[in-house]
Amino acid sequence: WCGGEASLVPGYESGVERTDFANDTAIALPRTQLSSKRRELGAAGNANYGWFGGGRVPSPAYVSTIDRIDYGNDTALAVIRGPLASARNALAATGNTNYGYFSGGYPGVATADRVDYSNDTPTMVAKGPLSAGRWNHGATGTKNYAYFTGGEAPSATSKVDRLDYTNDTA
């Protein structure tokens, strides 16, 4: 879990908390900090790392930063990666064991940025685009495909966009 509301900077948080699935009735434990306090960000991950991308900072401004946390060492400060192709918030994210996709976002971005978990490059690869710029939308995926749908857009759409992980086609 990351981001959200906080009392120190109303509406923004940078803490990452971990819940132990073996004991899911326990209180989540604070583990690390992101590079900035922000909200309305997207998250994806695999068995080794978690990626937190985009969001809005208190100014109010949008960020393109992606922070990576290492599940094997979750007490360290998150590592800054990215940037996304554009600064934005209210984006959706999903992924499989090899790739993570951060898509859409306010103000109506249609880009889907791909992070390759195997080489952890500092710059994201813009893929897609989605059929429409959208924000506050949902994402899910399988081992082969990423799906994005719903949300708000300059012109409303009910389409479901699918990205193929093997060839990055929209």
C-alpha positions as CSV (number, residue, x, y, z in Angstrom):
1,W,0.0,0.0,0.0
2,C,1.2,3.4,-0.8
3,G,0.1,7.0,-1.1
4,G,-3.2,8.5,0.0
5,E,-4.2,10.7,2.8
6,A,-2.0,11.9,5.6
7,S,-2.2,14.4,8.5
8,L,1.2,16.0,8.0
9,V,0.6,17.1,4.4
10,P,-3.2,16.8,4.0
11,G,-4.1,14.5,1.1
12,Y,-0.5,13.3,0.4
13,E,1.6,10.4,1.7
14,S,4.9,8.8,0.8
15,G,5.0,5.8,3.1
16,V,4.8,2.3,1.9
17,E,3.3,-0.3,4.3
18,R,3.6,-4.1,4.2
19,T,0.9,-6.6,5.3
20,D,2.1,-10.1,6.0
21,F,-0.3,-12.4,4.1
22,A,0.4,-15.2,6.6
23,N,-1.0,-13.0,9.4
24,D,-3.4,-10.7,7.6
25,T,-5.2,-9.6,10.7
26,A,-2.2,-7.7,11.9
27,I,-1.6,-3.9,11.4
28,A,0.4,-3.0,8.3
29,L,4.0,-2.2,9.1
30,P,5.6,1.0,7.7
31,R,8.5,-0.2,5.5
32,T,9.9,2.5,3.2
33,Q,9.4,6.0,1.8
34,L,8.8,7.0,-1.8
35,S,10.9,9.9,-3.3
36,S,8.0,12.3,-2.8
37,K,4.7,12.6,-1.0
38,R,1.9,12.1,-3.6
39,R,-1.5,10.7,-4.3
40,E,-3.5,9.2,-7.2
41,L,-0.5,7.1,-8.4
42,G,-0.4,3.7,-10.1
43,A,1.3,0.5,-8.8
44,A,2.5,-2.7,-10.4
45,G,5.0,-5.4,-9.4
46,N,6.3,-9.0,-9.7
47,A,7.7,-11.4,-7.1
48,N,10.8,-9.3,-6.5
49,Y,9.9,-5.6,-6.9
50,G,7.1,-3.1,-6.6
51,W,6.8,-0.1,-8.8
52,F,4.9,3.1,-7.9
53,G,4.4,5.6,-10.8
54,G,3.1,9.0,-11.5
55,G,0.8,10.9,-9.1
56,R,0.2,14.4,-7.9
57,V,2.3,16.3,-5.4
58,P,1.1,19.1,-3.1
59,S,2.0,22.0,-5.4
60,P,-0.5,20.8,-7.2
61,A,1.6,19.3,-10.0
62,Y,1.8,16.0,-11.6
63,V,5.0,13.8,-11.5
64,S,6.6,11.4,-14.0
65,T,8.7,9.6,-11.4
66,I,8.6,5.9,-10.9
67,D,9.9,4.5,-7.6
68,R,11.0,0.9,-7.2
69,I,11.0,-1.0,-3.9
70,D,12.9,-4.2,-3.4
71,Y,10.7,-6.8,-1.5
72,G,13.9,-8.5,-0.2
73,N,15.1,-5.2,1.4
74,D,11.9,-3.3,2.2
75,T,13.5,-1.1,4.9
76,A,15.5,0.9,2.3
77,L,14.4,4.1,0.6
78,A,12.7,3.4,-2.7
79,V,15.0,3.7,-5.8
80,I,13.9,6.3,-8.3
81,R,13.4,4.9,-11.8
82,G,11.5,6.2,-14.8
83,P,10.5,8.8,-15.9
84,L,7.1,8.1,-17.4
85,A,6.6,9.5,-20.9
86,S,4.6,12.3,-19.3
87,A,3.8,13.7,-15.9
88,R,0.3,12.6,-14.8
89,N,-1.9,11.4,-12.0
90,A,-4.9,9.1,-11.7
91,L,-3.2,6.5,-13.9
92,A,-3.7,2.7,-13.9
93,A,-1.1,0.0,-13.7
94,T,-0.8,-3.8,-14.2
95,G,1.9,-6.3,-15.1
96,N,3.1,-9.8,-15.2
97,T,6.4,-11.4,-14.1
98,N,8.4,-9.5,-16.9
99,Y,6.8,-6.2,-17.5
100,G,4.7,-3.5,-15.8
101,Y,2.5,-1.1,-17.7
102,F,1.4,2.4,-16.5
103,S,-1.4,3.7,-18.6
104,G,-3.4,6.8,-19.2
105,G,-3.8,9.4,-16.5
106,Y,-5.0,13.0,-16.1
107,P,-5.1,15.2,-18.2
108,G,-6.3,12.6,-20.8
109,V,-3.0,10.8,-21.6
110,A,-3.4,7.8,-24.0
111,T,0.2,6.5,-23.5
112,A,1.0,3.2,-21.9
113,D,4.5,3.2,-20.5
114,R,6.3,-0.2,-20.1
115,V,8.9,-1.0,-17.5
116,D,11.0,-4.1,-18.2
117,Y,11.7,-5.8,-14.8
118,S,14.7,-7.7,-16.1
119,N,16.8,-4.7,-17.1
120,D,15.3,-2.0,-14.8
121,T,16.1,0.8,-17.2
122,P,15.9,4.3,-15.9
123,T,13.6,5.4,-18.8
124,M,10.2,3.9,-19.5
125,V,9.3,2.8,-23.0
126,A,6.1,4.4,-24.3
127,K,3.8,1.8,-25.8
128,G,0.2,1.8,-27.0
129,P,-1.5,4.2,-27.3
130,L,-4.8,3.4,-25.7
131,S,-7.9,4.0,-27.8
132,A,-8.6,7.2,-25.9
133,G,-6.9,9.3,-23.3
134,R,-8.5,8.4,-19.9
135,W,-7.9,8.7,-16.2
136,N,-9.3,7.1,-13.1
137,H,-9.6,3.8,-15.0
138,G,-9.0,0.2,-14.2
139,A,-6.3,-2.3,-15.2
140,T,-5.8,-6.0,-14.9
141,G,-3.7,-8.5,-16.8
142,T,-2.6,-12.1,-17.4
143,K,0.8,-13.5,-18.2
144,N,0.3,-12.5,-21.8
145,Y,-1.9,-9.4,-21.9
146,A,-2.7,-6.1,-20.1
147,Y,-6.2,-4.8,-20.1
148,F,-7.4,-1.2,-19.5
149,T,-10.9,0.1,-19.4
150,G,-13.4,2.5,-18.0
151,G,-12.5,5.8,-16.3
152,E,-13.0,9.4,-17.3
153,A,-12.1,10.8,-20.7
154,P,-12.6,13.9,-22.7
155,S,-15.0,11.8,-24.8
156,A,-16.4,8.9,-22.8
157,T,-15.5,5.4,-24.0
158,S,-16.6,1.9,-23.0
159,K,-13.8,0.2,-24.9
160,V,-11.5,-2.3,-23.3
161,D,-7.9,-1.9,-24.6
162,R,-5.6,-4.9,-24.6
163,L,-1.8,-4.7,-24.9
164,D,0.1,-7.8,-25.9
165,Y,3.2,-8.3,-23.8
166,T,5.0,-10.2,-26.5
167,N,5.0,-7.5,-29.2
168,D,3.7,-4.4,-27.3
169,T,0.9,-3.8,-29.8
170,A,-2.3,-1.9,-28.8
